[in-house]
Structures are given as structure tokens and as C-alpha cells.
Amino acid sequence: MEELSALRNCLENRDYEAALRIVEEMEEMSREDKINKIGSFIKVLLIHLIKQYAEKRTTRSWEASIFNALFEIRKRNQRRKSGGRYMSDAEMLESIEAHYPAALRYAALEAFGGRYDESEIEELFSVNELKQAALDMIAADPS
């Protein structure tokens, strides 16, 4: 990782301002990586919620995927040492909004054997209710 090498050089040369800039850049890269991973699990969560809401049924497989996605979202959103979270509820909602279109496309391919397109699937449930349910599930205490 070239950032670590650059950081070492800055420290060895006592260029602490440059070293701090590299540390800030590395922290931002780490945060972005966490947010991207959370987003991937949000998409999985939404795919299965869309199928549940559209088909008005569930399967053990969908339930397992939802459980796993929620577990991974919560786990990755926790800051280990400092406590707190990487993403606020508002940022989670933004991520839900951002990943919803892709999740809808995937869900439309699977729900009802792929017979309906995205707009037809969306007519079968309240999009706002589904998004709020996803946010509530993420925020809920798992214990």
C-alpha cells in the first residue's frame, strides 16, 4: 500500500503536516470502503423486501438473506474503538434511496418468475413504506 510507504517517509523526514494529510486520506478511504460494503448489504436487503412486499409472502431463503444483510449492515456500521456509527440514520436513508433502483431491477427479475417489469412490480406495494421499513429494521435493536 503506497500510502503507508509515503506515511513512513513523511515521518522519517519529520514532515508531520504531510503525514497528517496522508492519515486523513487513509481514514477517508477506510470510511468510504465501509460505506460501500454497507451499501451492498442494503441492496440485498431491499431486493428481498421488494419480493416480500410484491408477492405478499416470504421464504426461508429470503428471511435468511434479510437476517444476514441486517447483521452485516449493523456490524459494519459500528465504529470499533471510538464507538458510534459510520453512517447516521439520514445517511442510511440516502443509501436506501440510492440502492433502491438497482434492487428493484434485480427483484423484478426474480419476483413472480420475472413476469413483471420494475414499474409493474412497484405498483404492488408502497415504495415509501418499504423504504421506511428497511430503515426501521436497520435501526432496530437486534437483541
TORTI-646220 format. One line per 3 residues: for each residue z, x, y of C-alpha. Coordinates in Angstrom, 3 decimals. Each point is the difference from the previous one (the first is absolute). Layout:
! TORTI-646220
Z:X:Y  ...
This chain:
! TORTI-646220
0.000:0.000:0.000  -1.204:1.741:3.120  2.594:-1.705:2.219
2.804:1.809:-1.831  -1.750:3.322:0.389  -0.525:-0.648:3.715
3.632:-1.042:0.351  1.160:3.192:-1.707  -2.168:2.079:2.348
1.381:-1.786:3.055  3.567:0.562:-1.133  -0.607:3.637:-0.859
-1.519:0.480:3.460  2.853:-1.985:1.606  -2.449:-2.521:1.465
2.419:-2.898:-0.311  -1.991:-2.434:2.168  -3.040:0.354:-2.261
2.261:-0.252:-3.062  1.479:-3.265:1.301  -3.491:-1.421:0.613
-0.926:0.818:-3.602  3.196:-1.636:-1.270  -0.773:-3.134:2.048
-3.537:-0.052:-1.400  1.331:0.343:-3.548  2.505:-2.811:0.574
-2.793:-2.246:1.272  -2.182:0.874:-2.996  2.878:-0.858:-2.334
0.620:-3.323:1.763  -3.703:-0.898:-0.143  -0.053:0.794:-3.715
2.996:-2.290:-0.577  -1.615:-2.795:2.023  -3.292:0.346:-1.904
1.802:-0.242:-3.340  1.967:-3.021:1.184  -3.271:-1.584:1.105
-1.492:0.454:-3.457  2.937:-1.835:-1.559  -0.198:-2.726:2.657
-3.603:-0.589:-1.036  1.019:-0.348:-3.663  2.778:-2.405:1.012
-2.433:-2.101:2.032  -2.625:-0.121:-2.754  2.447:-1.554:-2.436
1.568:-2.323:2.568  -3.455:-1.259:0.977  -0.797:-0.717:-3.652
3.343:-1.791:-0.425  -0.433:-2.074:3.137  -3.655:-0.854:-0.715
0.382:-0.815:-3.685  3.470:-1.526:0.433  1.200:1.809:-3.088
1.185:3.435:-1.017  -0.170:2.343:-2.949  2.430:2.591:-1.313
-2.490:2.680:0.986  -0.167:-1.250:3.598  3.791:-0.218:0.146
0.292:3.558:-1.307  -2.496:1.254:2.577  1.841:-1.782:2.810
3.340:1.391:-1.164  -1.415:3.524:-0.228  -1.711:-0.210:3.400
3.217:-1.209:1.660  2.016:2.734:-1.705  -2.425:2.716:1.148
-0.274:-1.367:3.553  3.773:-0.076:0.419  0.483:3.404:-1.632
-2.650:1.735:2.084  1.149:-1.661:3.221  3.525:1.441:-0.263
0.745:3.201:1.857  1.982:2.049:-2.498  2.089:2.279:2.162
0.175:-1.631:3.401  0.171:-3.575:-1.248  -2.025:-2.759:1.577
-3.602:-0.854:-0.722  -3.416:1.460:0.661  -1.463:-3.407:0.922
1.655:-2.798:1.948  -0.542:-3.669:-0.860  -2.591:-0.193:2.790
-1.862:2.993:-1.445  0.181:-1.565:-3.483  -1.567:-3.160:1.385
-2.752:2.093:1.627  -0.636:1.655:-3.352  -0.097:-3.388:-1.739
-2.544:-1.176:2.581  -2.067:3.180:-0.416  -0.069:-0.116:-3.815
-0.475:-3.756:-0.354  -3.843:-0.038:0.218  -0.409:2.578:-2.787
2.646:-1.742:-2.122  -1.802:-3.317:0.478  -3.284:1.543:-1.177
1.635:1.396:-3.141  1.879:-3.230:-0.704  -3.170:-2.083:0.394
-1.668:2.113:-2.677  2.854:-0.725:-2.420  1.333:-3.475:0.858
-1.602:-2.892:-1.881  -2.149:2.509:-1.869  -1.722:1.033:3.236
-1.642:-3.408:0.549  0.929:-0.241:3.677  -0.647:2.269:2.976
2.658:1.098:2.475  -0.404:-2.931:2.388  0.224:-2.515:-2.845
3.123:1.681:-1.396  1.614:0.037:3.446  -0.424:-3.766:0.315
2.399:-0.469:-2.925  3.161:1.230:1.759  1.565:0.741:3.354
-0.848:3.581:0.924  2.882:0.191:2.489  2.493:-1.250:-2.599
-1.211:2.591:-2.501  0.277:2.852:2.515  3.484:-1.129:1.024
1.030:-0.278:-3.665  -1.201:3.565:-0.579  2.014:1.238:2.961
3.079:-1.949:-1.122  -0.280:1.402:-3.519  -0.232:3.550:1.317
3.008:-0.508:2.278  2.124:-1.741:-2.650  2.916:1.838:-1.583
-1.119:0.731:-3.578  3.488:-0.173:-1.484
